[in-house]
Amino acid sequence: MRYVKLPKENTYEFLERLKNLGKLYAPVKISDQFYDFREIDDVRKIEFNYTRTLMPPKKFFFAPREKMFEFSISKAEYKEVIPEVEPFVLFGLHACDIYGLKILDSVYLDEYPDKYYKVRREKGIILGISCMPDEYCFCNLLRTDFEHDGFDLFFHELPDGWLIRIGTPTGHRIVDKNIKLFTEVTQEDICNFREFERKRAQAFRYHEEWDNIHYLLELEMEHPLWEKEAEKCFACGNCSTVCPTCRCYEVQDIVNLDGDTGYRERRWDSCKFRSHGLVAGGHNFRPTKKDRFINRYLCKMSFHWTLGINFCVGCGRCTAFCPAGIDFVKNLRIIAGLEDPSCPSELSEEIPKKGFAYANNIRGEDI
């Protein structure tokens, strides 16, 4: 990998030059508490030391609502509506959000590429930035706190500028075209980079082992925690909306007033909605709020075998932005026995009657 240094005094000039590549989006402060990725007119409004954005960068690639095709019933034909996307630059993504995009890539690009996602992904330039965790961050537990690829450039904060890792040919071209703004990395820069990473690692709230968390979730589907926490849940779907890796959507056909023409659109959906599990015939395979509550934990903690990580990237948005005050990490730590390592007798002596881990009336083959 190639490394260069961007001195602090050249930062804004470099960011201004990025606009020559396309529209520039970066984190800005939108209220006293919240940040979001917005189009940048004045680069001096960019927030470098933000915690997390309200919406993840997935919104630039997986649109919240989009038209898929138009149709005519009388003509028995349809026409795909593929968006025309101009190149754009996303600056300031944290490592966890870049991992989130890689997970979406595996869903929407690997086996059956999604045209609508693909056209946006190909036009996006990704520039990551280092960060310091707050009380909601737990990406270190999920091994998504340091990104190795998935970016064109990654900025690491130094006392007098930025140490930049170059990750793609596009990143090389960007640096080479603006080479006069950069300098070589010195030994002092390396020491500062090492010190920043050391402090960052120590700043995380939790330091523990989570490799078995998915299996414990399957074993503890009858834990009393679920009933208690599901009762608090508003089933609003906000956790899915702000999640960098939630990718469920629903489709609907909209017929025009002529009764003949119309279009199909897709829009973000959430497993927290009752309608998400509703199928033909009126059956719902997740009929209760508790069922849907448990499902999200199982989904987020399931293992992505290709990437070697979970489907949760530890950004903390689901907890930070939950209107019901549900603490995602605390609930996982309870299930993992990290909040209270004891095993109450009423749990250890009672065998659950349902769940992935248990099944009734199953007999092995006699040998």
C-alpha positions in Angstrom: 0.0 0.0 0.0 1.2 3.5 -0.8 1.2 6.2 1.9 1.4 10.0 1.7 0.9 12.9 4.0 -1.4 15.8 3.6 -0.3 18.8 5.7 -3.0 20.5 7.7 -2.6 23.8 5.8 -3.4 22.0 2.5 -6.5 20.1 3.7 -9.2 22.6 2.5 -7.5 23.2 -0.8 -7.5 19.4 -1.4 -11.1 19.1 -0.5 -12.0 21.9 -2.8 -10.3 20.2 -5.6 -12.3 17.0 -5.0 -15.3 18.9 -6.4 -13.7 18.6 -9.8 -14.4 14.8 -9.6 -18.1 15.3 -9.0 -20.5 16.4 -6.3 -18.8 16.3 -2.8 -20.7 14.9 0.1 -19.3 14.9 3.7 -20.5 15.0 7.3 -21.8 18.3 8.5 -23.5 19.3 11.8 -27.3 19.6 11.3 -28.3 20.3 14.9 -26.9 20.5 18.4 -26.5 16.7 18.5 -26.7 15.3 15.0 -24.5 15.0 11.9 -25.4 13.9 8.4 -23.8 13.5 5.0 -24.8 16.5 2.9 -23.6 18.1 -0.3 -20.8 20.5 0.4 -20.7 24.0 -0.9 -18.2 25.4 1.7 -15.5 22.8 2.6 -14.9 24.6 5.9 -18.3 23.3 7.1 -17.1 19.7 7.0 -16.9 18.0 10.4 -13.8 15.9 10.7 -14.2 14.8 14.4 -17.9 13.8 14.2 -19.2 10.7 16.1 -21.7 9.2 13.7 -24.1 10.5 11.0 -27.8 10.2 11.4 -28.2 8.3 8.2 -25.5 5.8 7.0 -23.8 6.3 3.6 -26.0 3.4 2.2 -28.5 6.1 1.2 -26.3 7.1 -1.7 -26.3 3.7 -3.2 -29.5 2.0 -2.0 -32.1 4.7 -2.4 -34.8 4.9 0.3 -37.4 5.0 -2.5 -36.9 4.5 -6.3 -38.8 3.7 -9.4 -37.8 0.3 -10.9 -39.8 0.2 -14.2 -42.9 1.7 -15.9 -45.6 -0.5 -17.4 -48.6 -0.5 -19.7 -51.3 -3.1 -19.1 -52.9 -2.7 -22.5 -49.6 -3.0 -24.3 -48.4 -5.7 -22.1 -45.0 -4.1 -21.8 -42.6 -2.5 -19.3 -39.6 -0.3 -19.5 -36.8 -0.3 -16.9 -35.9 3.0 -15.3 -32.2 2.9 -14.7 -31.0 6.2 -13.0 -28.4 8.3 -14.7 -25.8 8.9 -12.0 -23.0 11.4 -12.3 -19.7 10.7 -10.4 -19.7 11.8 -6.8 -17.3 11.8 -3.8 -18.1 10.7 -0.3 -15.6 12.1 2.2 -15.3 11.2 5.8 -16.7 7.6 6.1 -15.6 5.8 9.2 -14.3 2.2 9.0 -17.5 0.7 10.2 -19.5 2.4 7.5 -17.1 1.2 4.8 -17.5 -2.3 6.1 -21.3 -1.7 5.9 -20.9 -0.9 2.2 -18.9 -4.1 1.6 -21.7 -6.1 3.2 -24.2 -4.4 0.9 -21.9 -5.1 -2.1 -22.0 -8.8 -1.2 -25.8 -8.7 -1.3 -26.4 -6.5 -4.3 -23.4 -7.2 -6.5 -21.9 -10.6 -6.0 -24.2 -13.3 -7.4 -27.1 -11.4 -9.1 -26.0 -7.8 -9.5 -28.7 -5.2 -8.8 -28.7 -2.7 -11.6 -29.9 0.2 -9.5 -27.3 -0.3 -6.8 -24.5 -1.1 -9.2 -24.8 2.1 -11.3 -24.5 4.2 -8.2 -21.7 2.1 -6.6 -19.6 2.5 -9.8 -19.9 6.2 -9.7 -19.0 6.7 -6.0 -15.5 7.6 -4.8 -15.0 6.6 -1.1 -12.7 8.6 1.2 -12.5 7.3 4.8 -11.4 9.1 7.9 -10.2 8.0 11.3 -12.3 8.5 14.4 -12.4 8.3 18.2 -15.2 6.1 19.7 -17.9 7.3 22.1 -20.0 5.3 24.5 -22.1 3.8 21.7 -19.3 2.4 19.6 -18.5 -1.3 19.7 -17.0 -1.9 16.2 -13.8 -3.2 18.0 -15.8 -6.2 19.3 -16.9 -7.0 15.7 -13.5 -6.4 14.1 -14.7 -3.6 11.9 -12.8 -0.8 13.7 -9.9 -0.7 11.1 -10.6 -1.0 7.4 -8.1 -2.7 5.1 -9.8 -2.1 1.7 -13.1 -0.8 0.3 -11.9 2.8 0.1 -10.0 4.9 -2.5 -8.3 7.0 0.2 -8.3 6.8 4.0 -7.3 9.7 6.2 -5.6 9.2 9.6 -5.4 12.2 11.8 -1.9 13.5 12.7 -1.1 16.5 14.9 -0.1 18.5 11.8 -2.2 16.9 9.0 -3.2 13.5 7.7 -1.5 10.2 7.0 -3.3 8.8 3.9 -3.5 5.2 2.8 -4.2 4.8 -0.9 -6.4 1.9 -1.6 -7.3 1.8 -5.3 -6.1 3.0 -8.7 -8.6 5.8 -8.4 -7.0 6.9 -5.2 -3.6 6.9 -6.9 -4.8 9.1 -9.7 -6.4 11.5 -7.2 -3.1 11.9 -5.3 -0.9 12.0 -8.4 -3.1 14.8 -9.9 -2.6 16.8 -6.8 0.8 15.6 -5.8 2.2 19.1 -4.9 -0.2 19.2 -2.0 1.3 16.1 -0.4 4.6 15.3 1.3 6.4 12.1 2.2 5.6 10.3 5.5 8.3 10.8 8.1 9.2 8.6 11.1 7.6 11.2 13.4 4.3 10.8 11.4 4.5 7.0 11.8 5.0 7.4 15.6 2.0 9.8 15.8 -0.1 7.4 13.7 0.8 4.5 16.1 0.0 6.6 19.2 -3.3 7.7 17.8 -4.3 4.1 17.1 -3.2 3.0 20.6 -5.3 5.7 22.2 -8.2 4.9 20.0 -8.1 1.2 20.9 -8.1 2.1 24.6 -11.0 4.5 24.2 -13.6 1.8 23.4 -16.0 1.1 26.2 -15.9 -2.7 26.0 -13.0 -5.1 25.4 -14.2 -8.7 25.3 -14.8 -11.7 23.1 -18.0 -11.9 21.0 -17.2 -14.8 18.7 -19.9 -17.0 20.2 -22.7 -14.4 20.3 -24.8 -15.8 17.5 -24.9 -19.2 19.0 -25.8 -17.9 22.4 -28.7 -15.9 20.8 -30.0 -19.1 19.3 -29.7 -20.9 22.6 -31.4 -18.1 24.6 -34.5 -17.4 22.5 -36.7 -18.0 25.5 -34.7 -15.6 27.8 -37.0 -13.3 29.7 -35.0 -10.3 28.3 -36.9 -10.6 25.0 -40.3 -10.1 26.5 -39.2 -7.2 28.6 -37.3 -5.4 25.8 -39.9 -6.1 23.1 -42.6 -4.5 25.3 -40.5 -1.3 25.2 -40.0 -1.4 21.5 -42.2 1.0 19.4 -41.8 -1.2 16.3 -41.1 2.0 14.4 -38.3 0.5 12.3 -35.9 3.4 13.1 -33.1 0.9 14.0 -33.4 -0.6 10.5 -33.5 2.8 8.8 -30.2 4.1 10.4 -28.4 0.7 10.1 -25.6 0.6 7.6 -26.3 -3.0 6.6 -30.1 -3.3 6.7 -31.1 -3.9 3.1 -34.7 -5.2 3.1 -37.1 -3.5 0.8 -40.7 -3.9 -0.4 -42.1 -3.3 -3.9 -45.4 -1.8 -4.9 -47.1 -1.2 -8.2 -48.6 2.2 -8.6 -51.3 2.5 -11.2 -52.0 5.9 -12.8 -55.5 7.4 -13.0 -56.0 6.0 -16.5 -56.1 2.5 -15.0 -53.7 1.3 -17.7 -50.2 2.7 -17.1 -48.1 2.9 -13.9 -44.8 2.0 -12.4 -43.2 -0.3 -9.8 -41.2 1.2 -7.0 -39.2 -0.2 -4.2 -38.7 1.4 -0.8 -36.9 0.5 2.4 -38.7 -2.0 4.6 -38.0 -3.2 8.2 -38.3 -6.5 9.9 -39.7 -4.6 12.8 -42.9 -4.0 10.8 -45.8 -6.5 11.1 -46.3 -6.4 7.4 -42.7 -7.6 6.8 -43.6 -11.2 7.7 -47.0 -11.2 6.1 -47.4 -13.6 3.2 -50.1 -14.8 0.8 -53.1 -16.3 2.6 -52.8 -13.9 5.6 -50.1 -16.0 7.3 -47.4 -14.1 9.3 -44.3 -16.0 10.1 -43.3 -13.4 12.7 -46.7 -12.4 14.1 -45.7 -10.9 17.4 -43.5 -7.9 18.3 -41.3 -10.2 20.3 -40.7 -12.5 17.3 -39.7 -9.5 15.2 -37.5 -8.1 18.0 -35.5 -11.3 18.3 -35.2 -11.7 14.6 -33.3 -8.4 14.2 -30.7 -9.5 16.8 -30.3 -12.9 15.1 -30.0 -11.2 11.7 -27.4 -8.6 12.8 -25.3 -11.1 14.7 -25.3 -13.7 11.9 -21.9 -14.4 10.4 -20.9 -13.3 6.9 -18.7 -16.2 5.9 -17.2 -14.4 2.9 -16.1 -11.2 4.7 -15.4 -13.0 8.0 -17.5 -10.5 10.1 -21.0 -10.2 11.4 -23.8 -8.3 9.6 -23.6 -5.7 12.4 -20.6 -3.4 12.1 -20.9 -1.8 15.6 -21.6 1.8 14.6 -24.0 2.3 17.5 -26.7 4.1 15.6 -29.5 1.7 16.6 -28.9 2.5 20.3 -28.1 6.2 19.8 -31.2 6.9 17.7 -33.7 4.5 19.3 -36.7 6.6 20.5 -37.5 3.9 23.1 -34.1 4.0 24.6 -33.3 0.3 23.9 -29.6 -0.5 24.3 -28.6 -3.0 21.6 -25.2 -3.7 23.1 -26.4 -4.1 26.7 -29.0 -6.6 25.5 -26.3 -8.6 23.7 -24.1 -8.5 26.8 -26.9 -9.8 28.9 -27.4 -12.8 26.6 -23.7 -13.4 26.5 -23.5 -13.4 30.3 -21.2 -10.4 30.4 -23.5 -8.1 32.4 -24.2 -10.9 34.9 -22.1 -14.1 34.6 -24.4 -16.1 37.0 -26.9 -18.5 35.6 -30.3 -18.2 37.4 -31.8 -21.6 38.3 -35.1 -20.7 36.7 -33.2 -20.4 33.4 -30.8 -23.3 33.7 -33.4 -25.8 34.9 -36.1 -24.9 32.3 -35.6 -26.2 28.8 -37.1 -23.9 26.2 -40.0 -25.2 24.2 -39.1 -23.5 21.0 -36.3 -21.9 19.1 -33.4 -22.8 16.8 -31.6 -24.8 19.5 -34.5 -27.1 20.5 -37.0 -29.2 18.5 -39.6 -31.7 19.7 -40.5 -35.2 18.4 -37.3 -35.6 16.5 -35.7 -39.1 16.7 -32.4 -40.1 15.2 -32.2 -43.1 12.9 -31.7 -46.4 14.8 -28.4 -48.1 14.1 
